[in-house]
């Protein structure tokens, strides 16, 4: 097990120590469900003050959530975007020499269309050539060892899609736990909430009062969004076009992101405003 952990840590290397430590902690917490790894705040099982609600451990993911919540857009979309951008950077820097990743890519016959487009935009001709020489060779091998009527060139699951699913599970679980913390909850109340996909993922991992809070918060956010969309439609009418647009001017963009979510591959991990 230690050898596997060491290998994983080496593959998660980032340009600076902070990113490396955060990435390692995220993976260890996810792999072993060790959510009690804390950098500050009370530990699991520690007695809580009678005058306040219990607080969850403030591990690395807690602080990442706090930072994401302070920005516009779904905080989990933002965190998944940042993880995906880091993963692509690793892919071009070191993944090309990673035997395990190369084997996964051969088995899947390359990336899915969405991730292939992301790789194309990021651009690294040499890395792509090396990896897809493997993929092309695998396709030729399958064709050479089968009859024409039974040739199997079906693609397996894209390895980057698998990694994104793992990110989803990690961040949704962290959000479900963090919403028990009153300080983070207060910050979350000032936001427009989660996109629909991440909302469902977090709701699946919550219960009781935390679940009721999240449902009510999202109901309020949706009512506000509905009113802003209605106001945008009204002011688009020729009779009211003289009225200046307010916050409703980008309600249509926020509606698309609310119901569709967004994981981008921009270098800064930005979202449409």
Beta strands, then each sheet from edge to edge (+ up, - down):
end
